[in-house]
Amino acid sequence: SGDGGGESTTLLLPVSAGASDSVVPAVVAPVSAAAAAAAVPFTSSTAAPVAHGMMGPASTRTGDRAGLLMPAAGSSGPAGPAGPKHAPPPLPGAEDAAKFAMWNIRRYRPYFNVDDAEVRWRVGSSIIGMFKPDFMAKTLEHPDLYGPFWIATTLIFVTAAAGNLSSWIAWNQSQGSDAPPPPAPPAGDGGGGGGSSSGGGGDGVQWFADPTKLGTSAVIFYGYAFLVSLALWFWTKYLRGDIRLVNMFCVYGYSLTIFLPASLLCVIPLEAVRWVLVVTATVISGGFLFMNMRKTVAEVPTAQSVWLLASVGILHAALGVALKLFFFNY
């Protein structure tokens, strides 16, 4: 209370605390004695908003007589009691890939999360892997599918292009010698009976690119990198071998690296050189597979491990022979 009409008075406002009789004093802004005399009665419904609005840090207090806080700077609405704070959504990279279904592409995102330095090391290690067999040990916890996919894809186009180029070189060399007779052109609709017509192309043999080489190389290299490795993984797991499928894809995909330069060099029109290139690439690639899978093979029974290693070698040799016969046999 105050002694004079012009003096200010500080009031203590009782705030109801539920059903109990206890009160909580709340200090509000000083008001004049006249305004205090004309103030409305303070009850739980009138005093609580005032007390709530006027309490808090000095930076958030306002002079609003209704007891409502004004919007804070940068906010879009009136501030009230602090509500539950929601954590920001997790970043895409922090998602648990295992929670997605097998047909969801986000499940395989971690296997494409590699940088250039890692890919370069793995490509180089696949070439010298038979002399420094630490590829499987260093990629065991973090295998990738980025390198295997792009190595196989690049090899498909390189092999098809190099095979067609070898075919053209062989055709071009044959033009200076006894060339085979040209094939009979198909009978036209308006050309009359059964005679063959020369459609203006002359009697020379023409060369055409073979587009089926692209499909053949896709079947060979995608099938070897992913289907053959899948079959061998099933066999290894059946024999109680400890290796993940993605590790099998990784080591088989990178084993194809050496066939890229070999395919480019096979355009050399010398049959002996082509055989040497294919055999060398097959031996280096097969040695990389053997040296990095020996630990896994050693975990299976001895009698079965012999058949498993024999299958790996036979299938790899078949890959080299298919590469030579289907693409560079001219």
Buried (B, 14 or more C-beta within 10 A) or exposed (E): EBEEEEEEBEBEBBBBEEEEEEEBEBEBEEBBBEEBEEEEEBEEEBBBEBBBBBBEEEEEBEEEBEBBBBEEEEEEEEBEEEEEEEEEEEEEEEBEEEEBEEEEEEBEBBBEEBEEEBBEBBBBBBBBBBEEBEBBEEBEEEBBBBBBBEBBBBBBEBBBBBBBBBBBBBBEEBEEEEEEEBEEEEEEEEEEEEEEEEEEEEEEBEBEBEEEBBEBBBEBBBBBBBEBBBEBBEBBBEBEBEBEBBBBBBBBBBBBBBBBEBBBBBBBBEEEEBBEBBBBBBBBBBBBBBBBBEBBBEEBEEEBBEEBBEBBBEBBBBBBEBBBEBBBEB
